[in-house]
């Protein structure tokens, strides 16, 4: 069904069709079939188009517009011959081409330009490498980043060698994508090439180990820094404190304060704020307030971050009155009056999540009476919480109040749209679609596409993409991935592949999530061979897109489910070799399917049980699966013997 917009109208969806509920903005009753994504009046449409076009033109001018022509650059390079190696103008054009490629999201093309520079120019400046490193980190292309650092070391150009700052950027990007193996390889490269491991490296490594929940690695890192006589600064020490708190090692984090002081580095507000926040997350409310007292003893003045962390800690253990007391203290200080809004917002949202919507709305009214006016962020936070607990009617009421106060505030509209789509309820997704005319961001439009895809309304999702193009809000890889995944769930691989081709033809490079969506869709539709072809294409890209745990998991399970155990183990080993460890859920799913097969393989079952033990599955769970495996194999062996005896009796 095609559909268009007709103002801000809400419709109820029932088995009998659509029924108009009420106009959101005008408060009038309307009847009839909902028409979403309608064309606006000519004047309004023209104005919006001009505004979008203006924004896009400015954006293009910032990156050089459409002047990128790699063939022309290559031809000019060859025409100049030996002179090209030191031509300053040509160098600037290549550098600019890299920036244009990254601005468009064309990572592979940017790396082609860099390869041309490395092959044909006298040298590549460190500033160019720094731009590429920063962009690759932003795009989370950590293997490409690692490969670039390796090439820089191999080229051994004195003015273009990676420094600690660039390496630390790469390490941080690797940890951010949970690729600790890449981070450690970069660290090994730094040591082999003599790159300094100063406080910056220690800070980034500590932060990464904290993300990976590896407290022992943090301890080893600090011991190593001490042995190498690295003078850690307050940033590095605070990163270590944060790492321990992330790992739940609050006492170890606190012990670092004395070690800091021994090195003549004194804790600051960030140190204690981190401890207070960690104590709050752990539900240790008494420890949080003890750290507050210690903070004052160390001449560190509690700031708004401290107080908001304490408010959050109180909320986590249900001490609402104590949280409000802290808010009252903030209101008494003129300098913190505006900052108290953050705390009020957290408390209001927390009350909603606990089912105390009336108290939350009452507190919002009290905020205004005490001179703290809720801003769009406050309204958005409470609206999001209301939708999260399923209280959509109150969310709509608060939304109407917020829009009346902050007319056409995009954040409030976006919150409502995204929240309604997350419910995966058809009537709410349709309501979200009706609000799109007030929002310009691609991400909010993507939420509606994803919402329609998840409820199986794929024609409507495609209409939404057309609507995006009409408004000059170009669909991106996230848009297409959501729709491809929707077609996969509907077992419509034909349309899924059509969209994948359309995305590529439009110059939108598929990312890892897009590849995973197509592979999962192919597997759902029984096209495992095609899924393997796509997987092999990913591997052939040599680092441009690297398969992750989800990629391997889908393919491993697909082969085991179809009885191709040998191929399944082959992909399984590829997965473990690339640093991705199987989890309990994956192994249990495979074992369950193998036990249900018509001919369970004893060797496969034994190996799966061994892998589960290595993965740290509990003794009770292991005992359950061993009993299940034993019963299955016994039944199969008995039925097999009876089958042989029957065949023997029937022989002439």
N, C-alpha and C positions, 0 to 999 in steps of 0.2 A: 504494500500500500504506500503510495506516495503521500507526502504530507508537507504542509507549509505553516508558516507562522501567522497568527492573527491576533496580535497584541498579547498582553500578559494574562492569559486565561488558563485556569486549571481545569482539568477534566478527570472524571472518575472512570476507571476502566472496569467493566464487569463482563460477565459471560455474554450479555446481550449487546455489548458494544461500548461506545463511549457516551458519557453523560457529562454535560457541562456542570461544574461545581460553582465557580465564582471567579470573576475577574480579580486578579491579584492587586493590580495597581489602581483600577478605577472603581472597584467595589460593586460592579453591576453584574446582574445575572445574564448569562447568555445560553443559548441552546444550539444544538446541532453537532455535526461531526467536527472533531478537532482538526484544524488546519495549521500545521507547524511548518516552519521554514518558509513563510510567505514572503513575497517581495514587498518591501516597504514602499511608501509613496516615493515618486521620482525624486523629489527634492531631497528627502531624507537619505534615500539610497545614494544619490549623487554625492551628498555631503560626506557620508561615511566612506564612499569609495575614494574620494579625493583625499580624505584624511589618511586612509590606509596607504594609498598610493604615495602620498607625501612621505609617510614614515618609511616605506620600502625604498623610495628613491634615496632618502638620506642614508639609509642603511647600506645601499649599494655603493653610494659615493664614498662611504667610509672605507670600503674594501676595494675600491677601484672599479666598480660597476661590472660590466660584462666584457672587460678588455682582456680577459685571460685567454690566451691562445697558445697552447703548448707547442703545436706544430710550427707556428710562426717563430717562437722563441728558439726552437731546435734548429730551424732553418737558418736563422740569424747567427746562431752559434757556429754552425758549420761554415757559413759564408765568411765569417771573420777569421776563421782558421786559427793560427797560433796567437793572433792578437786577442782572441776571445778570452784567453786565460787571465788576462789582467785588465780587461775592459770594465771600468767602474760603472758605466751606465748599464751595461748588460747585467752586471752583478745585482744592481739595485732592482732591475726588472724581475730577475729570478727570485730575489728575496720577497718582492711584492707579490709575485705569483704564489709563493708558499702561503703568505698571509691570506690571500683571496681564497685559496683552496680550503684552508682551515675554517675560514668564515662561512663557507658553504657546506662544511661538514664532509668535504671530499678528502678524507685522510689519506687514502691510497694514492690519489693524484698528487697530494702535497709531498708524499715520500718519493714519488717519481721525479718531481722537480728537484728535490734534495739530492737524489742519486745522480741526476744530470750535472748538478753543480759539483758534486764530489768527483765525478769522472772527467769533467772538461775544464774546470776552472783551476787556477793556480792554487787557491786555498779557499776554504769556507770559514768565514768569520765566526768567532765564538758567539757573537750576538745573534747570528742566524740559528745556530744550534740551540741557543737559549730559547728562542721563539718556538722552535719545533718541540723542544723538550716540554715547555709549558703547555703547548696545545695538546700534545700527546697525553700528558698527564690529565688534562681536562677531559679528553675523550676516553680516558681509562685504557689506552692502548699501551699497556705496560711492556709487552714483549717487543713491540716496535721500538719503544724507548730504550729497552735494554740492548737491543741490536744496534741502535744508533750510538750508544755509549761505547760499545765494543768496537765499532768501526772507528770512532774518534781515537780510541787508544791505539788501534792498529795503524792508523794514519800517522800517529806520532808527530803531529804538527804542534810546535811549542806554544803558539798563540791560540790554539783551538782545543787544547786538552780539557777534559771535564774537570771542573773543580768540585769542592765539597758541596757547594750550594746546589749545583746541577744534579749531583749524585743523590743528595738528600731528597730533592724533589722527586726523583725517580723511585727511591725507596718508599717514600710516603705514598706515592701513587700505587705502588705494588701492594702495600699493606691495605690501602683503602679498598682494593678489589679482592682482598683476601688471597693474594698471591705471595705468600711468605717465601715460597721457593725462589721467585724472581728477586725479591728483596735481598735474600741471602746471597744470591749469585752476584748481584750488583755490589754488595758489601765485599765479597771475595775479590771482585775486580778492582775495587778501590784499594784494597790491601796489596794486591799484586802490582798495581801501578803506582803505589806510593802516595795515593791521595790522602790528605789529612783526615783523620777521624776525630774531629773536634766536638765541642759541645752540641753543635747543630746535629751532627750524625747521631750522637747519643740520644738527643731529644726525640728525633724522628723514630729511631729504633725502639725506644721505650714506649712511645705512643703506639707504634705498630704491634709490639708484643702485648700491650694492653688490649688492643682491639681483638687480638687472636686468643686472649685469655691464657697467656703463658707467663705466669708470675716467676717461674724458675728462670726463664730466659731474661727477665728484667734484672733479677739478682745477678746472674752471670754477666750481663752487660755492665752493670755498675762496678762489679769486681774487676772486670777487664779494664774499664776506664781508670780505675784507681791504680792498677798495676802499670798502666801506660802513662801515669801522671797527667791525665787530662784534667784541666781545671774546669769543672762543670760550673756553668752559670745558673742563675735562678730559674731560667726557662727550662733547662735540662732537668734540674731537680724537680720542678713542678710537673714535668712530663712523667717522671718516674712515680711521683705521688699519685698522679692521675691513673697511670697504668696499674698500680697495685689496687686502687679503689675499684677500677673496672673489673679486676679479677676477683673482687670480693675479699682481698687481703687488706682490710682496713688497718689492722694493728701494724702490719709491716709498713704501710704507707705512713703511719704516724711516727714510726721509729726513724724515718728518714730525716725528721726535723732535727734531731740531735746530731745526726751525721752531717747535715748541712752546716750547722753551727760550728762543728769541729773544723770545717773547711773555710770558715769565715764567710759563709753565705747564709744570710738570714731570711727566714720565711717571710712572705708578704701576704697581702690579702688573698691573692690567687691560691696560695698554698692552703690556707685555712678554708677558703670557700670550696675548694675541691674536696677536702676532708668532710666538711659539713654536708655537701651534696652526696658524697658516697655513703655517709652514715644514714642519710635520709632514705636513699635507695635500698639500703639494707634493713630498714625498719628500726634502726638503733637510735631512737629519738633522744635518749639520755646522752649518748656519745656526741650527737650533733650539738647539743647545748654545752657539753663539756668543752668541745672544740671552740665554741663561741667564747667561753671564758678564757681559754688559753690564748685565743686570738687577741683579746684585750690585754692580757698579761705581756704579750710580745709587742705591744705598742702598735698593733694593726687595728685600724678603725673599721668596724663592720660597715659595709656599704649596702646598696640596694640589692646587689647580687647575693650577699650573705643572708639578708632578711627574706628575700624571695626563696632561697634554698631552704631556709628554716620553715617557711610557710608550706613549701612542698613536702618537707619531711613530716610536718604535723598532719597534713592532709592524708598522707599514705597510711598513717596509723589511726585516722579518724578523730584527731584532736582539733576539731573545727574551731572551737572557742579560742583555743590557744593561737591558732593561725590568725584569727580575726584580731586578737590582742596585738600581735606583731604588726598587723596592718594599721591598727590605731596608733601605734608608736611611730610608724612611718608618716602618718598624717600630721603628727605633732611637729615634725621637722619640715620647714618650708622647702628645703632643698630636695626632700624626698617625696614631696606631695605628688608630683607628676609620676614619679617612678613607682608609687604605690599602685598605680593602675595595673601593672604587671601582676602583682600579688592578688589584687582583687579579681582579675580575670581568671587566674589559676584556681582560686577558691570557688568562684561561681561555676566554672567548668567542672571542678571536682564534685561539688554538691549535686550537680545534674547527674554525673556518673553514678552517684550513690543513691539516686532516686529521690533526691530532695530538690525537685525543680522549683517548688514554691519558695523555698529558702533562697535559692540562687537568684530568682527574679527579684525577691525582696531586697537582697544584698545589692543588686544592680541599682535599684531605686535609691537605696541608702547612699551609694557611691555619689550619686548626683547631689543629694541633699548636703553632702559633706564637701562638695567642691571638687570631686573627682569625676569628671564626665567620661562615660564609656566611649571609647573610640571604635572605629570599624574593626580593629583587631579583636577588641573585647567582645563585640557583638558576634563576630565570626566564630570565635572560640566557643561561645555558649551555644550558638546555633548548631555548630558541628557536634557538640556533645549531646544536644537534644535529639538530633537525628540519629546519633550513634546508639542511644538507648531506645529508639523507636518512637519518640514523642514528636511526631511530625507536625501535628496541629499546633502545638506551642511553638515549634520552630518557625512555622509560617507566620504566626502572630508576631514573634520577635523580629522576624525578617521584615515584615511590613513596617514595624516601628523604626527599624534601622534605616530602611530605604527612605522613609519619610524624613528622617533626620539627616542622613548623608545621601543625598539624591545622586543616583547613578554611580555609587561607589562600586568599582569593579570587584574589589576583594570580597564584599558581602555577597554579591551575585555569584561569584566563583565558588565561594564556600557552600552556598545553597545548592548550586548545580552539582558539584562534586559529591556532596553528602547524599543528595537524593539518588545519584547514580550508584553509589556504593550499596544502597539497600537491595539492588537487583530486583526490585518490585516494578512490574511494568508501568503501573499508573504513576509512580514517582519518577521513573526515567522519562516518561512523556512530559511530566511537569518540568523536569530539569531542562528538557529540550526547548521548552517555551521561553526560558530565560536567556537563551544563548545570544539573542540580539543585543543584550546589554554587556556582553563580554567580548574582549578582543583576543585574549590569549589562546594560543594553540593548545596548551595543556588542558584548559577547561573544555574546549571543543572535543579534545581526545577523550575526556571523561565520559561525554555523552555517547561518542562512538563506541567506547568500551562497554558502557551500560547497555546499549541496544544489542551489541554483540553477545553479551552474557545472557540476555533473556531471549536470544534467538530471533530478534527482530532485525535481520540482516539487511533487508531492503531499506529500512529506516536508517540504519547505520550508514549505508552508501549514500542515501539522500543527505545525510548530515555532512558527508565529505563534499558533496556538490555545493551545499550551502556554504561551507568553508571557502571554497574556491570563489564563489560569488562575492564573498566579503573580503577577498584577498588575504584570507588567513590560510596560508598554504598548508596542506597536510604534510606531516613528516613521517619518519620511520615508525614512531610510536602509534600514529593513527592507523597506518596500514597493518602493523603487527596485531593490534587489537582486533581488527576485522578479519585478518587471516586466521587468528586463533578462534574467532567465532565460527567461521566456516568449518574449521577443523572439528570443533565440538559438535557441529551439525552433520558431520560426516560428508561434507560437500567439498571434496578436495579439488574438484575442477575449478570452482570459483576462487578457492584459496590460492591455487597456482596462478590463476588469471591476475589476481591482485598483486601477487609477488612479482610477476613479470611487469605489470603496470608500474609498480613502485620503481623497479630497476630502470625501466624505459624513461621515467621522469627524472632520472639522475639522482634519485634518493638511494644512497648506499645502504643495503641491509646491514644491521648490526647483529650482534650475537643473539639478542632476544628475538629478533625477526627470524633468524635461521632456526633457532630452537622452536619457534611457533610453527614453522613450516614442517620441520622434522616431526614434531609431535602430531601434527595434523595428518601427515602421511602415514605414520604408524597407526593412528586411530582408524584410518581408512584401509588398513591392511597392505599399504604400499611400502613395505619395509625395504625392498630393493631400491626404490626411488629415494627413500630416506637415507640409505647408505651412500648413494651417489652424491647427494647434497653434503653429507658428512665428509666424504672424501674431497669434495670441492673446498670445504672449509679448511681442511688440513693442508690442501695444496696452496692455499694463500700465504703460507709460511709466516704466520704471526699477525697478519692483518686482522684476522678474526680467529681467536683460539677457542676450541670447544671447552665448555665448562662442565661442572658436575652434572647439571641438568641434561646436557647433550648426551653425555655418555650413559647416564642412568636410563634415559628413554630407550636408547638403542640396545643396551645390555638386556633390559627387561623384555624388549620386543623379541629378541632372538631366543631367550630362555622360554618365553611364553609359547613360541612357535616350535619349540623342541630342538632348535639348532644350538645345542649346548657348546659345541666346540667354538663356533663363531662368537657366541656370547662370552666365553672365557677370553677369547682373543681381544675383544673390545674392552672387557673388564681389566685386562692387564695394561692396555693402552691408557685406560683411565688412571690406574694407580701409578703408572710410570710418569704421568704428567702431573702428579702431585695431588690428585683428587682421591680422597679416601671414601669407601662406601659407608653409608650410614645404616643404622639398624632397620629403618623403615624399608629401604631398598632391598636389603638382604632377606628380610622376612617376607616381602612380597614375592621375590623370586622363589624362595624355598616353598612357600605355600602353593605357587603354581606348579612347581616341579612335582610336589607330592600329589597334586590333583591330576597329573598327566596319566595317560593310559599305560605308559611304561616308564616309571620313575627310575632314574639312573643312580645306582648306589654311589659311584664315584663323585658325581655332581653333588649329591646330598651331603656326603662327608666333607667335601671341600667347602660347601656353603656354611656348614656348621663351624668349621675351622675359622672361616672369615668372620663369622658372627662373634666368635670368642675373641678374635683379634680386635674387633671393633668395640669391645668393651660391653657387650650385652650382658645383662645381669644373670646370675646363676639360676635364679628361678625361671627366667624366660628361656634360658638355654635348656634347662631340664624339661620344660614343656615341649620344646621343638624336638629334642632327642626322642622323647616318648612318641610324639606324632610320627617322626621318621621311622622309628622301629616298628610301629603298628602298620604303617603303610607298606614297608618292605616285606613284612611278614605276610600280610594279606596277598600281596602280589606274588610272592614265591609260592604260597599255598595254591592260589588259583592257577599259577603256571604249571605246577605238578599235576593237578587234577586234569588240566587241559591235555598234558602229554599222555596220561593214562587213558583218557577217553579216546585219543587218537590211536593208541596202541590196540585197544579192544576192538575198534572198528576196522582195523586192517584185515584183509583176507588171509 
